Amino acid sequence: MIYQVVNNVALAYTDSSATTSALSIPSGVVRLCSTTACHISINSASGTDATANDMHIGIGEETFVAVPTGYFISAIRTTASGTLTIQAIDIGRP
């Protein structure tokens, strides 16, 4: 897949949920990759924590999801603390 990274956010998470600020996502697509296994939630409002029941992302797994601009992403660890890389991307433009 060919894509261009528009912007990049690193979100550190622990056993407590961490949340980004409102994201600027011009294309509506983000690439997610985590350093350890985690659970994420995508929300229209700040203050919504991720829980163990939310979407799971494995270690080093690359996941692409649609996220409207202005939304927030929250993450919480599965077993070990880590960092979730969130990249707004533009598909098809190298």
GURO-597272 format. One record per atom (N, C-alpha, C): x, y, z; residue in three letters; atom name. Coordinates in nm, 4 decimals. Each point is the difference from the previous one (the first is absolute). Layout:
+----------+----------+----------+-----+----+
|        X |        Y |        Z |   r |  a |
+----------+----------+----------+-----+----+
|        X |        Y |        Z | ALA | CA |
...
+----------+----------+----------+-----+----+
END
This chain:
+----------+----------+----------+-----+----+
|        X |        Y |        Z |   r |  a |
+----------+----------+----------+-----+----+
|   0.0849 |  -0.1176 |   0.0000 | MET |  N |
|  -0.0849 |   0.1176 |   0.0000 | MET | CA |
|   0.0893 |   0.1237 |   0.0000 | MET |  C |
|  -0.0310 |   0.0932 |  -0.0844 | ILE |  N |
|   0.0737 |   0.1260 |  -0.0062 | ILE | CA |
|  -0.0783 |   0.1055 |   0.0765 | ILE |  C |
|   0.0677 |   0.0664 |   0.0935 | TYR |  N |
|  -0.0641 |   0.1074 |   0.0739 | TYR | CA |
|   0.1031 |   0.1013 |   0.0456 | TYR |  C |
|  -0.0464 |   0.1178 |   0.0292 | GLN |  N |
|   0.0836 |   0.1075 |   0.0518 | GLN | CA |
|  -0.0473 |   0.0329 |   0.1408 | GLN |  C |
|   0.0944 |   0.0118 |   0.0931 | VAL |  N |
|  -0.0340 |   0.0385 |   0.1370 | VAL | CA |
|  -0.0224 |   0.1506 |   0.0037 | VAL |  C |
|  -0.1197 |   0.0400 |   0.0460 | VAL |  N |
|  -0.0363 |   0.1413 |   0.0080 | VAL | CA |
|   0.0419 |   0.0588 |   0.1349 | VAL |  C |
|  -0.0275 |  -0.0732 |   0.1071 | ASN |  N |
|   0.0464 |   0.0403 |   0.1327 | ASN | CA |
|   0.0118 |  -0.1226 |   0.0880 | ASN |  C |
|   0.0673 |   0.0149 |   0.1123 | ASN |  N |
|   0.0353 |  -0.1134 |   0.0848 | ASN | CA |
|  -0.0191 |   0.0372 |   0.1471 | ASN |  C |
|  -0.0620 |  -0.0911 |   0.0770 | VAL |  N |
|  -0.0180 |   0.0192 |   0.1444 | VAL | CA |
|   0.0464 |  -0.1268 |   0.0700 | VAL |  C |
|   0.0772 |   0.0141 |   0.1077 | ALA |  N |
|   0.0407 |  -0.1130 |   0.0827 | ALA | CA |
|  -0.0768 |   0.0092 |   0.1317 | ALA |  C |
|  -0.0756 |  -0.1050 |   0.0327 | LEU |  N |
|  -0.0817 |  -0.0022 |   0.1214 | LEU | CA |
|   0.0541 |  -0.1073 |   0.0943 | LEU |  C |
|   0.0581 |   0.0418 |   0.1129 | ALA |  N |
|   0.0493 |  -0.0941 |   0.1004 | ALA | CA |
|  -0.1176 |  -0.0491 |   0.0841 | ALA |  C |
|  -0.0088 |  -0.1324 |   0.0202 | TYR |  N |
|  -0.1089 |  -0.0566 |   0.0797 | TYR | CA |
|   0.0558 |  -0.0920 |   0.1079 | TYR |  C |
|  -0.0752 |  -0.0128 |   0.1081 | THR |  N |
|   0.0373 |  -0.0842 |   0.1134 | THR | CA |
|  -0.1221 |  -0.0815 |   0.0397 | THR |  C |
|  -0.0095 |  -0.0342 |   0.1290 | ASP |  N |
|  -0.1185 |  -0.0707 |   0.0491 | ASP | CA |
|  -0.1173 |   0.0957 |   0.0183 | ASP |  C |
|   0.0254 |   0.1300 |  -0.0223 | SER |  N |
|  -0.1067 |   0.1004 |  -0.0038 | SER | CA |
|  -0.0140 |   0.0460 |  -0.1438 | SER |  C |
|  -0.1217 |   0.0217 |  -0.0435 | SER |  N |
|  -0.0244 |   0.0420 |  -0.1375 | SER | CA |
|   0.0591 |   0.1383 |  -0.0260 | SER |  C |
|   0.0617 |   0.0154 |  -0.1175 | ALA |  N |
|   0.0529 |   0.1297 |  -0.0444 | ALA | CA |
|  -0.0777 |   0.0414 |  -0.1244 | ALA |  C |
|  -0.0178 |   0.1309 |  -0.0203 | THR |  N |
|  -0.0792 |   0.0501 |  -0.1121 | THR | CA |
|   0.0743 |   0.1112 |  -0.0725 | THR |  C |
|  -0.0100 |   0.0006 |  -0.1322 | THR |  N |
|   0.0590 |   0.1065 |  -0.0804 | THR | CA |
|  -0.0808 |   0.1283 |   0.0164 | THR |  C |
|   0.0532 |   0.1079 |  -0.0502 | SER |  N |
|  -0.0813 |   0.1197 |  -0.0186 | SER | CA |
|  -0.0801 |  -0.0235 |  -0.1284 | SER |  C |
|  -0.0869 |   0.0926 |  -0.0362 | ALA |  N |
|  -0.0783 |  -0.0152 |  -0.1229 | ALA | CA |
|   0.0966 |  -0.0119 |  -0.1178 | ALA |  C |
|  -0.0205 |  -0.1012 |  -0.0834 | LEU |  N |
|   0.0918 |  -0.0268 |  -0.1100 | LEU | CA |
|  -0.0406 |   0.0726 |  -0.1278 | LEU |  C |
|   0.1007 |   0.0447 |  -0.0745 | SER |  N |
|  -0.0221 |   0.0597 |  -0.1314 | SER | CA |
|   0.0291 |  -0.1075 |  -0.1036 | SER |  C |
|  -0.1047 |  -0.0502 |  -0.0660 | ILE |  N |
|   0.0136 |  -0.1118 |  -0.0928 | ILE | CA |
|  -0.0656 |   0.0383 |  -0.1321 | ILE |  C |
|   0.0735 |   0.0702 |  -0.0865 | PRO |  N |
|  -0.0582 |   0.0501 |  -0.1243 | PRO | CA |
|  -0.0629 |  -0.1078 |  -0.0884 | PRO |  C |
|   0.0622 |  -0.1177 |  -0.0084 | SER |  N |
|  -0.0502 |  -0.1063 |  -0.0886 | SER | CA |
|  -0.1027 |  -0.0896 |   0.0683 | SER |  C |
|  -0.0092 |   0.0084 |   0.1330 | GLY |  N |
|  -0.0917 |  -0.0861 |   0.0745 | GLY | CA |
|   0.0532 |  -0.1394 |   0.0260 | GLY |  C |
|   0.1303 |  -0.0251 |  -0.0306 | VAL |  N |
|   0.0597 |  -0.1323 |   0.0213 | VAL | CA |
|   0.1251 |   0.0147 |   0.0849 | VAL |  C |
|   0.0149 |  -0.0901 |   0.0999 | VAL |  N |
|   0.1215 |  -0.0024 |   0.0811 | VAL | CA |
|   0.0617 |  -0.1389 |  -0.0032 | VAL |  C |
|   0.1314 |  -0.0001 |   0.0177 | ARG |  N |
|   0.0767 |  -0.1240 |   0.0163 | ARG | CA |
|   0.0368 |  -0.0074 |   0.1468 | ARG |  C |
|  -0.0287 |  -0.1144 |   0.0638 | LEU |  N |
|   0.0310 |  -0.0210 |   0.1410 | LEU | CA |
|   0.1026 |  -0.1113 |   0.0128 | LEU |  C |
|   0.0972 |   0.0178 |   0.0878 | CYS |  N |
|   0.0992 |  -0.1031 |   0.0278 | CYS | CA |
|   0.0439 |   0.0164 |   0.1452 | CYS |  C |
|   0.0052 |  -0.1107 |   0.0746 | SER |  N |
|   0.0339 |   0.0104 |   0.1422 | SER | CA |
|   0.1263 |  -0.0788 |   0.0330 | SER |  C |
|   0.0713 |   0.0449 |   0.1030 | THR |  N |
|   0.1225 |  -0.0681 |   0.0427 | THR | CA |
|  -0.0296 |  -0.1206 |   0.0892 | THR |  C |
|  -0.1176 |  -0.0018 |   0.0615 | THR |  N |
|  -0.0464 |  -0.1149 |   0.0791 | THR | CA |
|  -0.1483 |  -0.0200 |  -0.0312 | THR |  C |
|  -0.0546 |  -0.1121 |   0.0395 | ALA |  N |
|  -0.1425 |  -0.0250 |  -0.0235 | ALA | CA |
|  -0.0837 |   0.1007 |   0.0789 | ALA |  C |
|  -0.1059 |   0.0514 |  -0.0647 | CYS |  N |
|  -0.0852 |   0.0985 |   0.0667 | CYS | CA |
|  -0.1433 |  -0.0094 |  -0.0526 | CYS |  C |
|  -0.0882 |   0.0719 |   0.0648 | HIS |  N |
|  -0.1386 |   0.0141 |  -0.0435 | HIS | CA |
|  -0.0215 |   0.1479 |  -0.0293 | HIS |  C |
|  -0.0755 |   0.0298 |  -0.1078 | ILE |  N |
|  -0.0252 |   0.1391 |  -0.0354 | ILE | CA |
|  -0.1489 |   0.0261 |  -0.0154 | ILE |  C |
|  -0.0370 |   0.1248 |   0.0216 | SER |  N |
|  -0.1360 |   0.0444 |  -0.0306 | SER | CA |
|   0.0104 |   0.1310 |  -0.0769 | SER |  C |
|  -0.0946 |   0.0212 |  -0.0904 | ILE |  N |
|  -0.0057 |   0.1199 |  -0.0830 | ILE | CA |
|  -0.1298 |   0.0705 |   0.0343 | ILE |  C |
|   0.0114 |   0.1269 |   0.0435 | ASN |  N |
|  -0.1161 |   0.0688 |   0.0566 | ASN | CA |
|  -0.0125 |   0.1427 |  -0.0515 | ASN |  C |
|  -0.1225 |   0.0470 |  -0.0041 | SER |  N |
|  -0.0249 |   0.1369 |  -0.0438 | SER | CA |
|   0.0194 |   0.1010 |   0.1128 | SER |  C |
|   0.0105 |  -0.0496 |   0.1234 | ALA |  N |
|   0.0152 |   0.0899 |   0.1148 | ALA | CA |
|   0.1208 |  -0.0389 |   0.0840 | ALA |  C |
|   0.0655 |   0.0979 |   0.0555 | SER |  N |
|   0.1121 |  -0.0224 |   0.0912 | SER | CA |
|  -0.0534 |  -0.0626 |   0.1291 | SER |  C |
|   0.0868 |  -0.0732 |   0.0706 | GLY |  N |
|  -0.0396 |  -0.0543 |   0.1294 | GLY | CA |
|  -0.0608 |  -0.1386 |  -0.0062 | GLY |  C |
|  -0.0028 |  -0.0614 |  -0.1185 | THR |  N |
|  -0.0500 |  -0.1370 |  -0.0120 | THR | CA |
|   0.1193 |  -0.0938 |   0.0034 | THR |  C |
|   0.0138 |  -0.0770 |   0.1080 | ASP |  N |
|   0.1147 |  -0.0879 |   0.0181 | ASP | CA |
|  -0.0107 |  -0.1262 |  -0.0841 | ASP |  C |
|   0.1156 |  -0.0543 |  -0.0384 | ALA |  N |
|   0.0063 |  -0.1315 |  -0.0626 | ALA | CA |
|  -0.0111 |  -0.1043 |   0.1118 | ALA |  C |
|  -0.0591 |  -0.1158 |  -0.0323 | THR |  N |
|  -0.0121 |  -0.1095 |   0.0969 | THR | CA |
|   0.0451 |  -0.1302 |  -0.0665 | THR |  C |
|   0.0106 |  -0.1043 |   0.0788 | ALA |  N |
|   0.0399 |  -0.1310 |  -0.0512 | ALA | CA |
|  -0.1033 |  -0.0586 |  -0.0965 | ALA |  C |
|  -0.1174 |   0.0584 |  -0.0088 | ASN |  N |
|  -0.1035 |  -0.0466 |  -0.0922 | ASN | CA |
|   0.0082 |   0.0667 |  -0.1369 | ASN |  C |
|   0.0883 |   0.1000 |  -0.0150 | ASP |  N |
|   0.0121 |   0.0729 |  -0.1259 | ASP | CA |
|   0.0924 |  -0.0733 |  -0.0978 | ASP |  C |
|   0.0114 |   0.0548 |  -0.1203 | MET |  N |
|   0.0790 |  -0.0591 |  -0.1079 | MET | CA |
|   0.1427 |  -0.0296 |   0.0456 | MET |  C |
|   0.0475 |  -0.1202 |  -0.0305 | HIS |  N |
|   0.1345 |  -0.0431 |   0.0390 | HIS | CA |
|   0.0971 |   0.0208 |  -0.1155 | HIS |  C |
|   0.1195 |   0.0501 |   0.0325 | ILE |  N |
|   0.1092 |   0.0117 |  -0.0964 | ILE | CA |
|   0.1194 |  -0.0738 |   0.0585 | ILE |  C |
|   0.0555 |  -0.0931 |  -0.0761 | GLY |  N |
|   0.1137 |  -0.0790 |   0.0461 | GLY | CA |
|   0.1318 |   0.0752 |  -0.0126 | GLY |  C |
|   0.1048 |  -0.0575 |   0.0556 | ILE |  N |
|   0.1334 |   0.0602 |  -0.0029 | ILE | CA |
|   0.0452 |   0.0182 |  -0.1442 | ILE |  C |
|   0.0328 |   0.1232 |  -0.0379 | GLY |  N |
|   0.0508 |   0.0284 |  -0.1335 | GLY | CA |
|  -0.1002 |  -0.0163 |  -0.1124 | GLY |  C |
|  -0.1229 |  -0.0302 |   0.0333 | GLU |  N |
|  -0.1041 |  -0.0191 |  -0.1018 | GLU | CA |
|  -0.0359 |   0.1335 |  -0.0638 | GLU |  C |
|  -0.0104 |   0.0017 |  -0.1316 | GLU |  N |
|  -0.0363 |   0.1209 |  -0.0730 | GLU | CA |
|  -0.1492 |  -0.0077 |  -0.0324 | GLU |  C |
|  -0.0747 |   0.1008 |   0.0442 | THR |  N |
|  -0.1446 |   0.0027 |  -0.0192 | THR | CA |
|  -0.0401 |   0.1331 |  -0.0623 | THR |  C |
|  -0.0861 |  -0.0058 |  -0.1010 | PHE |  N |
|  -0.0513 |   0.1205 |  -0.0640 | PHE | CA |
|  -0.1477 |   0.0132 |   0.0333 | PHE |  C |
|  -0.0404 |   0.1159 |   0.0485 | VAL |  N |
|  -0.1402 |   0.0217 |   0.0344 | VAL | CA |
|  -0.0455 |   0.1386 |  -0.0456 | VAL |  C |
|  -0.1291 |   0.0110 |  -0.0259 | ALA |  N |
|  -0.0599 |   0.1292 |  -0.0344 | ALA | CA |
|  -0.0329 |   0.0740 |   0.1287 | ALA |  C |
|   0.0444 |   0.1247 |   0.0082 | VAL |  N |
|  -0.0240 |   0.0833 |   0.1177 | VAL | CA |
|  -0.0320 |   0.1414 |  -0.0481 | VAL |  C |
|  -0.1152 |   0.0520 |   0.0343 | PRO |  N |
|  -0.0313 |   0.1379 |  -0.0402 | PRO | CA |
|   0.0934 |   0.1008 |   0.0676 | PRO |  C |
|   0.0310 |   0.1078 |  -0.0689 | THR |  N |
|   0.0830 |   0.1034 |   0.0593 | THR | CA |
|  -0.0716 |   0.0570 |   0.1228 | THR |  C |
|   0.0774 |   0.0334 |   0.1022 | GLY |  N |
|  -0.0573 |   0.0515 |   0.1239 | GLY | CA |
|  -0.0313 |  -0.1074 |   0.1032 | GLY |  C |
|   0.0145 |  -0.1273 |  -0.0371 | TYR |  N |
|  -0.0259 |  -0.1088 |   0.0942 | TYR | CA |
|   0.1217 |  -0.0238 |   0.0889 | TYR |  C |
|  -0.0172 |  -0.0823 |   0.1028 | PHE |  N |
|   0.1027 |  -0.0323 |   0.0979 | PHE | CA |
|   0.0249 |  -0.1510 |  -0.0026 | PHE |  C |
|   0.1253 |  -0.0416 |   0.0226 | ILE |  N |
|   0.0323 |  -0.1418 |   0.0133 | ILE | CA |
|   0.0553 |  -0.0227 |   0.1397 | ILE |  C |
|  -0.0531 |  -0.1019 |   0.0674 | SER |  N |
|   0.0459 |  -0.0379 |   0.1333 | SER | CA |
|   0.0622 |  -0.1382 |  -0.0071 | SER |  C |
|   0.0983 |  -0.0257 |   0.0867 | ALA |  N |
|   0.0654 |  -0.1308 |   0.0033 | ALA | CA |
|   0.0291 |  -0.0392 |   0.1442 | ALA |  C |
|   0.0001 |  -0.1318 |   0.0236 | ILE |  N |
|   0.0365 |  -0.0555 |   0.1302 | ILE | CA |
|   0.0767 |  -0.1298 |  -0.0258 | ILE |  C |
|   0.0963 |  -0.0291 |   0.0838 | ARG |  N |
|   0.0839 |  -0.1183 |  -0.0224 | ARG | CA |
|  -0.0773 |  -0.1293 |   0.0220 | ARG |  C |
|   0.0482 |  -0.1064 |  -0.0655 | THR |  N |
|  -0.0526 |  -0.1333 |   0.0263 | THR | CA |
|   0.0780 |  -0.0604 |   0.1165 | THR |  C |
|   0.1347 |  -0.0050 |  -0.0125 | THR |  N |
|   0.0825 |  -0.0515 |   0.1096 | THR | CA |
|   0.1175 |   0.0898 |   0.0337 | THR |  C |
|   0.0536 |   0.0715 |  -0.0992 | ALA |  N |
|   0.1164 |   0.0857 |   0.0237 | ALA | CA |
|  -0.0252 |   0.1398 |  -0.0578 | ALA |  C |
|   0.0523 |   0.1009 |   0.0669 | SER |  N |
|  -0.0142 |   0.1375 |  -0.0481 | SER | CA |
|   0.0752 |   0.0169 |  -0.1327 | SER |  C |
|  -0.0429 |   0.0965 |  -0.0807 | GLY |  N |
|   0.0653 |   0.0204 |  -0.1283 | GLY | CA |
|  -0.0429 |   0.1300 |  -0.0647 | GLY |  C |
|   0.0225 |   0.0077 |  -0.1310 | THR |  N |
|  -0.0336 |   0.1190 |  -0.0769 | THR | CA |
|  -0.0787 |  -0.0394 |  -0.1242 | THR |  C |
|  -0.1081 |   0.0716 |  -0.0233 | LEU |  N |
|  -0.0804 |  -0.0174 |  -0.1206 | LEU | CA |
|   0.0368 |   0.1121 |  -0.0959 | LEU |  C |
|   0.0467 |  -0.0355 |  -0.1194 | THR |  N |
|   0.0285 |   0.0997 |  -0.1034 | THR | CA |
|  -0.1249 |   0.0169 |  -0.0843 | THR |  C |
|  -0.0441 |   0.1234 |  -0.0139 | ILE |  N |
|  -0.1205 |   0.0339 |  -0.0761 | ILE | CA |
|   0.0435 |   0.0915 |  -0.1136 | ILE |  C |
|  -0.0164 |  -0.0452 |  -0.1227 | GLN |  N |
|   0.0411 |   0.0792 |  -0.1164 | GLN | CA |
|  -0.1194 |   0.0273 |  -0.0892 | GLN |  C |
|  -0.0311 |   0.1273 |  -0.0214 | ALA |  N |
|  -0.0990 |   0.0371 |  -0.0997 | ALA | CA |
|   0.0681 |  -0.0196 |  -0.1353 | ALA |  C |
|  -0.0651 |  -0.0724 |  -0.0912 | ILE |  N |
|   0.0642 |  -0.0311 |  -0.1268 | ILE | CA |
|  -0.0870 |   0.0427 |  -0.1180 | ILE |  C |
|   0.0664 |   0.0158 |  -0.1124 | ASP |  N |
|  -0.0667 |   0.0299 |  -0.1267 | ASP | CA |
|   0.0342 |  -0.1169 |  -0.0919 | ASP |  C |
|  -0.0963 |  -0.0837 |  -0.0305 | ILE |  N |
|   0.0230 |  -0.1211 |  -0.0789 | ILE | CA |
|   0.0184 |   0.0329 |  -0.1472 | ILE |  C |
|   0.1008 |  -0.0667 |  -0.0613 | GLY |  N |
|   0.0210 |   0.0116 |  -0.1430 | GLY | CA |
|   0.0883 |   0.1150 |  -0.0424 | GLY |  C |
|   0.0573 |   0.0711 |   0.0954 | ARG |  N |
|   0.0889 |   0.1109 |  -0.0364 | ARG | CA |
|   0.1354 |  -0.0191 |   0.0672 | ARG |  C |
|   0.0997 |  -0.0444 |  -0.0758 | PRO |  N |
|   0.1331 |  -0.0246 |   0.0607 | PRO | CA |
|   0.0699 |   0.1296 |   0.0370 | PRO |  C |
+----------+----------+----------+-----+----+
END
